[in-house]
């Protein structure tokens, strides 16, 4: 399914010669697709994204992929800032309190395959808005099915548990930025352990260790693949 073009004025050039290396997923947190589209195209709000996907699976493109959409805001991933210049942003029309319908997920998967192929974005570099801004964001939230994407090679979801290591050590290795401890734990759980509750536990630490190991392996593989492609 092709994307409908609905341009937003809220964009600019990517800075410092940067190109997309991340794909950032969001939910809109608004009552409807139309309301979200109006917000993302209103110059008064100075926000946008490259794509918006409705619950019915309709894809709307608002900013060209080679341009810098204003979707991520302040934050970091793997020690790098200016995520807007480094990423393609996809908004899913969802209030944040319910599941993401199958037509929407199917449309997202098709779009992700195209975007990732165009820019050489590895599955390990598909992240949540909450991953790169844990102090202030929670989207796409605990109801989003990351494992479904991972089974298709579109995201990372290491299975199982690792050793009981310090949580901060693992979160740093995964790529999370500095933030309040409870916010970092929340962001990790939203992404990799949405059933987690209460204070930090051994299950959190062992799950984070497994993810860190999976991330390290995936980044090594992506680096090797990029090197082979350049030869």
Backbone bond lengths (Angstrom), bond angles and torsions (degrees), N, CA, C in turn:
res aa  C-N    CA-C-N  psi(-1)  N-CA   C-N-CA  omega(-1)  CA-C   N-CA-C  phi
1 X - - - 1.456 - - 1.525 108.87 -
2 X 1.348 116.82 128.51 1.439 120.81 179.24 1.513 111.61 -78.69
3 X 1.323 114.66 163.61 1.458 120.47 -179.85 1.525 110.13 -91.25
4 X 1.314 115.94 141.77 1.456 122.31 172.36 1.525 108.48 -82.53
5 X 1.323 117.26 133.61 1.456 121.31 -177.80 1.520 109.87 -89.60
6 X 1.336 116.20 121.73 1.467 122.56 177.53 1.514 106.18 -139.84
7 X 1.334 118.30 88.41 1.468 120.57 -169.01 1.516 113.94 -66.20
8 X 1.314 114.96 140.99 1.456 123.22 172.17 1.522 108.66 -104.62
9 X 1.335 117.66 142.73 1.466 119.49 175.58 1.525 113.26 -79.28
10 X 1.336 116.16 -4.42 1.462 120.99 -171.85 1.531 111.11 -93.14
11 X 1.319 115.75 79.82 1.469 120.57 178.38 1.520 108.30 -162.20
12 X 1.319 115.66 173.35 1.455 121.96 176.55 1.515 109.02 -161.89
13 X 1.324 117.97 -177.31 1.467 120.34 178.68 1.524 111.17 -72.92
14 X 1.303 116.19 148.54 1.464 120.28 172.54 1.530 108.90 -66.03
15 X 1.308 116.12 140.03 1.460 121.23 -172.43 1.526 112.56 -88.16
16 X 1.312 115.05 149.74 1.473 122.18 170.50 1.524 113.47 56.78
17 X 1.316 116.27 31.24 1.454 120.09 177.89 1.515 114.96 70.56
18 X 1.332 117.71 14.78 1.465 120.71 -178.38 1.524 110.72 -72.69
19 X 1.326 115.21 154.29 1.455 122.31 177.78 1.520 108.00 -133.99
20 X 1.324 118.20 164.83 1.467 119.44 -177.87 1.528 112.94 -62.25
21 X 1.314 115.24 124.81 1.457 121.71 172.87 1.529 110.60 -126.58
22 X 1.341 116.45 -8.29 1.459 123.01 178.73 1.525 109.52 -126.13
23 X 1.316 115.82 153.15 1.461 122.32 169.39 1.523 106.05 -122.15
24 X 1.338 117.09 120.22 1.460 122.60 -174.54 1.521 109.15 -109.70
25 X 1.341 115.88 127.01 1.459 121.96 -178.72 1.524 110.60 -104.44
26 X 1.338 115.35 139.16 1.458 123.55 -176.41 1.527 110.30 -132.31
27 X 1.341 116.83 162.03 1.460 119.47 155.65 1.520 107.97 -113.37
28 X 1.339 115.96 155.58 1.459 119.87 -174.91 1.521 112.54 -77.75
29 X 1.357 118.06 -31.80 1.451 121.19 -176.92 1.514 113.34 69.26
30 X 1.343 117.54 21.06 1.457 121.65 -177.13 1.526 110.61 -119.02
31 X 1.321 116.54 168.42 1.462 121.49 -170.27 1.520 113.34 -71.73
32 X 1.329 118.47 -26.76 1.460 120.76 -175.19 1.516 110.73 -153.72
33 X 1.331 115.26 165.33 1.467 120.49 175.12 1.514 110.58 -63.78
34 X 1.336 116.91 -42.07 1.470 120.42 -178.81 1.524 111.20 -61.79
35 X 1.332 116.39 -41.17 1.466 119.64 178.95 1.521 110.86 -64.34
36 X 1.325 116.23 -41.32 1.462 119.90 179.34 1.519 110.62 -66.20
37 X 1.328 117.68 -42.16 1.457 121.15 -180.00 1.525 110.65 -62.09
38 X 1.328 116.14 -42.47 1.465 119.78 178.49 1.526 111.00 -61.02
39 X 1.322 117.51 -42.05 1.463 121.33 179.76 1.535 110.93 -65.77
40 X 1.317 115.89 -44.07 1.462 120.58 -175.92 1.532 112.73 -71.23
41 X 1.313 116.54 -14.07 1.469 121.04 179.82 1.527 112.76 -113.02
42 X 1.316 117.21 8.87 1.461 121.76 -178.91 1.523 109.29 -95.00
43 X 1.332 118.48 116.83 1.472 119.27 -178.50 1.516 113.66 -62.25
44 X 1.323 117.63 -19.71 1.467 119.77 -179.53 1.520 112.08 -68.48
45 X 1.335 117.65 -25.86 1.463 120.99 -175.87 1.524 112.96 -95.36
46 X 1.327 117.93 -18.02 1.461 122.55 176.32 1.529 112.53 54.07
47 X 1.330 116.44 42.82 1.461 122.32 173.42 1.531 108.36 -132.75
48 X 1.312 115.38 153.40 1.461 120.84 177.94 1.521 107.91 -164.47
49 X 1.309 115.45 -177.56 1.459 122.71 171.21 1.514 106.28 -155.05
50 X 1.298 116.68 166.37 1.459 118.57 176.46 1.528 110.70 -72.07
51 X 1.341 116.09 -39.42 1.461 120.28 -176.72 1.522 111.12 -137.29
52 X 1.335 114.26 152.12 1.464 123.84 171.42 1.512 107.25 -131.27
53 X 1.330 117.20 132.67 1.464 121.74 -179.39 1.517 109.12 -119.83
54 X 1.327 116.58 126.97 1.462 122.30 -179.39 1.521 110.54 -79.68
55 X 1.337 118.22 164.21 1.474 120.53 175.98 1.520 112.94 -59.50
56 X 1.321 116.95 -25.96 1.470 121.12 179.76 1.524 112.26 -83.48
57 X 1.342 117.27 -4.70 1.453 120.82 177.38 1.515 114.80 94.51
58 X 1.327 118.11 12.84 1.460 120.81 176.39 1.530 109.15 -80.45
59 X 1.313 116.19 131.83 1.463 122.14 -178.00 1.524 109.18 -104.75
60 X 1.307 115.78 127.29 1.459 122.71 178.30 1.519 107.89 -118.05
61 X 1.321 116.99 125.90 1.464 121.17 176.19 1.520 109.33 -101.51
62 X 1.324 115.75 129.48 1.460 121.40 -177.20 1.520 113.79 -112.43
63 X 1.334 117.05 -25.06 1.462 122.37 -178.13 1.524 108.23 -138.11
64 X 1.311 117.21 137.04 1.464 120.87 176.58 1.525 109.95 -63.06
65 X 1.319 116.43 144.60 1.464 120.01 -175.06 1.518 113.64 -62.95
66 X 1.326 117.39 -26.61 1.464 118.23 -179.23 1.522 112.54 -82.43
67 X 1.335 116.83 0.25 1.455 121.80 177.92 1.527 110.87 -104.89
68 X 1.305 116.29 165.40 1.467 123.79 -175.75 1.535 109.86 -95.36
69 X 1.318 117.08 99.53 1.467 121.15 174.45 1.522 109.40 -77.92
70 X 1.320 115.88 156.53 1.469 121.52 -174.59 1.531 109.88 -103.60
71 X 1.308 115.93 70.59 1.467 120.67 -172.83 1.522 113.93 -112.98
72 X 1.310 118.11 -26.91 1.467 120.24 -169.68 1.522 113.10 -93.28
73 X 1.310 117.57 -39.69 1.464 120.38 -176.51 1.517 111.59 72.51
74 X 1.318 114.71 -161.87 1.464 120.27 -177.37 1.527 110.39 -68.24
75 X 1.316 115.45 139.67 1.462 120.39 178.35 1.512 110.73 159.26
76 X 1.315 116.04 178.98 1.461 122.22 -179.61 1.519 109.66 -146.63
77 X 1.316 114.94 160.54 1.461 120.81 169.83 1.517 107.60 -146.93
78 X 1.306 116.55 129.29 1.467 122.61 -177.55 1.526 111.18 54.33
79 X 1.329 116.57 36.53 1.450 121.18 177.13 1.513 115.06 79.50
80 X 1.320 118.60 3.58 1.459 122.34 -178.58 1.528 110.29 -107.21
81 X 1.342 115.49 136.53 1.447 121.20 177.76 1.517 111.88 -100.81
82 X 1.334 116.61 -164.14 1.461 124.27 -176.57 1.526 110.36 45.06
83 X 1.320 115.60 58.57 1.462 120.59 -178.61 1.524 111.37 -61.50
84 X 1.333 117.74 -30.79 1.466 119.33 178.39 1.524 112.34 -57.92
85 X 1.337 117.11 -38.05 1.466 120.12 179.94 1.519 112.69 -77.37
86 X 1.322 116.75 -14.52 1.463 121.29 -174.70 1.529 112.94 -106.44
87 X 1.343 117.86 4.63 1.467 117.79 -166.96 1.517 113.44 -142.81
88 X 1.313 113.82 164.73 1.464 124.00 164.50 1.522 106.18 -109.44
89 X 1.328 116.77 132.12 1.459 121.42 -177.40 1.514 112.35 -109.22
90 X 1.329 116.04 132.15 1.468 122.35 178.83 1.521 108.89 -122.44
91 X 1.324 115.90 122.32 1.460 123.22 176.11 1.524 109.97 -97.98
92 X 1.327 116.56 133.30 1.464 122.71 174.74 1.520 108.09 -107.32
93 X 1.326 116.79 124.45 1.455 120.98 -179.58 1.527 109.00 -69.39
94 X 1.312 115.65 101.70 1.458 122.68 -176.64 1.522 106.88 -159.94
95 X 1.312 117.28 136.65 1.464 120.58 -178.00 1.517 112.68 -75.43
96 X 1.338 117.19 -13.73 1.452 120.38 179.30 1.512 114.11 97.43
97 X 1.346 116.72 -0.56 1.460 119.32 -177.79 1.527 112.85 -118.31
98 X 1.323 117.05 13.10 1.459 119.81 -179.01 1.514 111.27 -148.44
99 X 1.326 117.07 171.97 1.464 120.84 -179.29 1.524 111.93 -69.28
100 X 1.310 115.15 164.72 1.452 122.33 176.03 1.524 107.86 -96.26
101 X 1.339 118.47 118.35 1.472 120.85 -173.73 1.526 112.44 -60.81
102 X 1.329 115.49 153.19 1.463 120.44 -178.96 1.521 113.00 -57.55
103 X 1.348 120.38 -43.33 1.473 118.27 178.27 1.524 112.90 -59.29
104 X 1.316 116.54 -35.76 1.463 120.39 178.67 1.526 110.37 -68.23
105 X 1.326 116.72 -44.45 1.461 120.16 179.64 1.520 111.26 -65.23
106 X 1.325 117.08 -40.10 1.466 120.38 179.33 1.517 110.93 -63.36
107 X 1.337 116.68 -42.53 1.458 120.40 177.51 1.530 110.88 -64.23
108 X 1.330 116.28 -41.04 1.468 120.36 177.94 1.516 110.85 -60.18
109 X 1.317 116.83 -45.28 1.464 120.52 -178.26 1.530 111.16 -60.80
110 X 1.320 116.59 -43.09 1.459 119.34 178.20 1.514 112.20 -63.69
111 X 1.321 116.25 -42.72 1.466 120.63 178.70 1.520 110.78 -64.59
112 X 1.322 117.18 -43.72 1.457 120.43 -179.63 1.525 111.35 -59.70
113 X 1.318 117.55 -42.53 1.466 119.73 179.52 1.520 110.49 -57.41
114 X 1.316 116.79 -42.78 1.459 120.71 -178.23 1.533 111.05 -67.96
115 X 1.330 116.33 -48.02 1.460 120.35 -177.63 1.531 110.82 -63.91
116 X 1.313 116.10 -44.45 1.464 119.84 -178.13 1.518 111.26 -65.25
117 X 1.330 116.95 -37.18 1.463 120.35 178.09 1.532 110.88 -68.97
118 X 1.331 116.91 -41.12 1.468 119.98 -178.16 1.520 112.48 -62.39
119 X 1.325 116.41 -39.21 1.458 120.49 -172.61 1.530 113.78 -108.90
120 X 1.313 117.30 1.93 1.464 120.06 -179.66 1.518 113.11 65.71
121 X 1.333 116.55 36.37 1.465 121.40 -179.58 1.530 109.13 -84.50
122 X 1.325 116.45 121.63 1.461 121.14 179.93 1.526 110.35 -79.57
123 X 1.329 116.08 156.68 1.459 121.31 -179.60 1.524 112.16 -57.20
124 X 1.320 117.32 -32.57 1.466 121.31 -179.74 1.528 111.28 -66.30
125 X 1.326 117.15 -17.58 1.461 121.64 -178.70 1.528 112.67 -102.60
126 X 1.312 116.84 18.69 1.465 122.18 169.50 1.525 106.66 -96.58
127 X 1.338 116.81 119.16 1.463 120.63 -172.39 1.523 111.52 -132.23
128 X 1.312 114.87 164.55 1.461 122.51 173.95 1.518 109.86 -87.85
129 X 1.321 115.77 153.41 1.463 119.89 172.69 1.528 109.68 -57.14
130 X 1.323 116.65 -39.12 1.470 120.92 179.70 1.520 112.31 -66.90
131 X 1.334 118.39 -24.99 1.460 120.45 177.96 1.525 110.91 -63.00
132 X 1.343 116.11 -45.87 1.461 119.05 -173.06 1.528 113.10 -91.10
133 X 1.329 117.50 -7.59 1.467 121.38 178.25 1.522 110.62 -141.47
134 X 1.339 117.74 60.81 1.471 120.10 -173.28 1.516 114.54 -64.52
135 X 1.327 117.92 -23.84 1.464 120.15 -179.61 1.524 112.92 -69.68
136 X 1.336 117.44 -22.59 1.453 118.32 -170.52 1.532 115.30 -135.71
137 X 1.329 119.04 -6.33 1.458 119.96 -176.04 1.531 111.61 -128.86
138 X 1.352 115.53 151.75 1.462 121.49 178.90 1.529 112.07 -129.43
139 X 1.311 118.25 1.26 1.469 120.42 -174.84 1.534 111.56 -90.13
140 X 1.349 115.21 151.24 1.463 129.62 5.56 1.526 115.81 -82.40
141 X 1.298 119.06 8.30 1.455 121.35 166.97 1.511 116.09 87.71
142 X 1.340 113.87 176.77 1.467 121.55 -174.36 1.517 113.50 -72.05
143 X 1.334 118.32 -17.45 1.462 120.37 -179.15 1.524 112.98 -87.03
144 X 1.310 117.28 -5.89 1.463 119.98 -178.72 1.525 110.14 -79.12
145 X 1.334 116.27 137.91 1.469 122.06 -172.70 1.534 111.15 -94.82
146 X 1.328 115.81 83.73 1.470 120.41 178.47 1.520 111.66 -68.12
147 X 1.307 117.23 -33.93 1.467 119.73 -178.79 1.526 110.45 -63.37
148 X 1.327 116.72 -37.55 1.474 120.34 177.68 1.526 110.54 -58.46
149 X 1.324 116.83 -43.23 1.459 119.71 178.11 1.524 110.94 -65.85
150 X 1.335 116.27 -41.79 1.462 120.34 -177.03 1.524 111.53 -63.05
151 X 1.305 117.75 -36.37 1.459 120.88 179.77 1.524 111.88 -63.98
152 X 1.330 116.40 -18.91 1.471 121.14 177.46 1.524 112.29 -103.68
153 X 1.330 116.66 9.25 1.450 120.48 179.18 1.514 114.22 75.98
154 X 1.351 116.92 21.60 1.459 121.27 -175.49 1.525 113.43 -105.78
155 X 1.292 118.08 -3.21 1.464 122.80 178.85 1.518 107.60 -162.35
156 X 1.315 115.31 177.06 1.462 120.49 -178.88 1.523 110.04 -108.23
157 X 1.324 116.13 132.23 1.465 122.07 175.76 1.527 107.86 -149.86
158 X 1.331 118.61 77.51 1.462 119.76 176.94 1.528 110.46 -62.12
159 X 1.296 116.68 137.86 1.461 121.37 178.95 1.530 110.23 -87.39
160 X 1.334 115.61 157.57 1.447 120.91 169.73 1.519 114.56 81.92
161 X 1.333 114.16 -167.09 1.457 123.00 -176.25 1.525 110.05 -124.39
162 X 1.324 115.47 155.11 1.455 121.40 175.57 1.514 110.76 -111.21
163 X 1.306 116.36 -155.36 1.456 121.03 178.86 1.528 110.20 -76.68
164 X 1.328 115.38 160.13 1.459 120.60 179.01 1.537 108.28 -83.38
165 X 1.323 115.48 89.43 1.458 122.36 -178.56 1.518 109.36 -110.76
166 X 1.346 118.02 162.99 1.464 120.09 177.46 1.528 110.83 -55.16
167 X 1.314 116.42 133.50 1.454 121.11 -176.14 1.520 111.52 -61.02
168 X 1.323 117.56 -45.08 1.461 120.31 -178.24 1.519 111.76 -58.15
169 X 1.320 116.35 -38.43 1.468 120.73 -179.86 1.524 110.24 -60.21
170 X 1.336 116.38 -44.63 1.463 120.10 -179.24 1.522 111.59 -70.56
171 X 1.339 117.50 -41.79 1.464 120.17 -179.17 1.523 110.91 -64.31
172 X 1.325 117.01 -37.67 1.466 120.12 175.34 1.535 110.29 -61.32
173 X 1.323 116.45 -43.52 1.460 120.72 -178.29 1.524 111.74 -66.08
174 X 1.331 116.54 -34.75 1.461 120.03 178.40 1.517 110.68 -67.35
175 X 1.335 117.05 -37.88 1.452 120.59 178.77 1.503 115.54 131.31
176 X 1.342 117.33 0.35 1.459 120.40 -177.24 1.525 111.48 -63.96
177 X 1.343 117.56 140.61 1.463 120.31 177.59 1.513 111.78 -78.18
178 X 1.320 116.04 169.28 1.457 120.58 174.68 1.534 109.62 -63.16
179 X 1.322 115.57 137.05 1.464 121.90 179.49 1.514 107.12 -165.79
180 X 1.322 116.13 171.17 1.454 119.86 174.54 1.524 109.60 -56.98
181 X 1.329 116.02 143.16 1.465 120.67 -174.12 1.522 112.22 -56.68
182 X 1.345 117.72 -41.49 1.457 119.42 -178.40 1.519 111.50 -69.40
183 X 1.329 117.11 -31.01 1.453 120.35 178.54 1.528 111.44 -73.41
184 X 1.313 116.86 -38.23 1.472 119.79 176.62 1.518 110.24 -64.86
185 X 1.340 116.87 -41.96 1.458 120.02 177.63 1.525 110.24 -62.62
186 X 1.324 116.38 -43.64 1.461 119.67 179.65 1.523 111.37 -60.63
187 X 1.335 117.29 -45.23 1.460 120.96 -179.52 1.525 110.80 -62.31
188 X 1.330 116.05 -42.54 1.467 119.20 178.13 1.521 111.10 -62.11
189 X 1.327 116.84 -44.92 1.458 119.75 179.84 1.520 112.01 -63.87
190 X 1.329 117.26 -42.70 1.459 120.02 179.25 1.519 111.11 -55.45
191 X 1.308 116.53 -34.89 1.465 121.36 -175.68 1.529 112.71 -89.88
192 X 1.325 117.17 -46.63 1.465 120.12 -168.21 1.528 114.72 -119.12
193 X 1.327 118.11 -9.71 1.467 119.54 -179.67 1.537 109.19 -151.13
194 X 1.354 117.38 62.16 1.470 120.53 -172.43 1.520 113.99 -64.77
195 X 1.313 117.64 -14.40 1.462 120.52 177.81 1.533 112.11 -85.39
196 X 1.327 117.99 -6.13 1.458 121.66 -178.06 1.519 112.89 -68.58
197 X 1.311 116.61 140.55 1.468 122.84 -179.70 1.528 109.98 -138.62
198 X 1.342 115.95 158.25 1.455 120.76 171.84 1.511 114.17 76.15
199 X 1.341 115.91 -164.25 1.470 120.53 -178.71 1.525 111.40 -65.68
200 X 1.327 115.37 165.04 1.458 120.99 176.16 1.531 110.42 -52.31
201 X 1.332 115.45 137.88 1.465 120.42 -178.24 1.527 109.93 -129.69
202 X 1.334 114.65 169.89 1.462 119.76 175.27 1.524 111.02 -60.67
203 X 1.338 116.95 -33.23 1.464 120.43 178.46 1.529 110.30 -63.90
204 X 1.328 117.76 -39.40 1.463 120.67 175.61 1.524 110.37 -61.20
205 X 1.327 116.36 -47.36 1.457 120.18 -176.61 1.525 111.28 -64.63
206 X 1.317 117.90 -42.53 1.462 120.64 -178.59 1.526 111.64 -71.23
207 X 1.340 116.32 -35.76 1.465 119.18 176.24 1.527 109.91 -66.55
208 X 1.332 117.24 -43.03 1.466 120.99 179.01 1.528 111.16 -62.85
209 X 1.325 116.99 -38.04 1.461 120.14 177.85 1.525 110.93 -63.57
210 X 1.328 116.97 -40.19 1.464 120.52 178.11 1.524 110.75 -64.81
211 X 1.335 116.06 -41.91 1.466 119.50 178.42 1.520 110.71 -64.05
212 X 1.340 116.97 -43.27 1.465 120.40 179.53 1.525 111.12 -59.54
213 X 1.311 116.62 -40.85 1.465 120.13 178.28 1.527 110.62 -65.74
214 X 1.326 116.41 -41.30 1.459 120.35 178.39 1.520 112.10 -65.68
215 X 1.326 116.19 -39.08 1.458 120.63 178.36 1.525 110.65 -65.03
216 X 1.333 116.72 -44.26 1.458 120.16 179.08 1.526 110.75 -59.22
217 X 1.326 116.98 -46.21 1.466 120.66 -179.95 1.521 111.04 -63.18
218 X 1.350 116.59 -41.38 1.458 120.30 -178.63 1.523 111.42 -66.88
219 X 1.327 116.87 -39.31 1.465 119.46 179.52 1.521 110.80 -67.82
220 X 1.309 117.42 -38.19 1.464 120.21 176.46 1.524 110.55 -62.78
221 X 1.324 116.65 -42.35 1.456 121.24 178.91 1.521 111.12 -64.09
222 X 1.354 116.07 -43.68 1.467 119.83 179.87 1.524 110.86 -63.87
223 X 1.335 117.14 -38.64 1.464 121.64 178.62 1.521 110.48 -65.11
224 X 1.338 116.42 -43.70 1.461 120.28 178.67 1.517 111.02 -63.10
225 X 1.319 116.86 -41.44 1.458 121.24 -179.28 1.517 111.30 -65.10
226 X 1.340 115.84 -40.38 1.465 120.37 178.79 1.522 110.56 -65.68
227 X 1.344 116.29 -39.61 1.450 119.72 179.21 1.513 112.15 -65.61
228 X 1.329 117.13 -40.60 1.456 121.05 178.10 1.518 111.53 -65.91
229 X 1.353 116.43 -36.87 1.461 120.15 179.63 1.518 111.58 -66.56
230 X 1.337 115.71 -31.09 1.470 119.83 -177.41 1.520 112.52 -78.76
231 X 1.329 116.91 -15.96 1.464 120.18 -177.83 1.516 111.16 -78.80
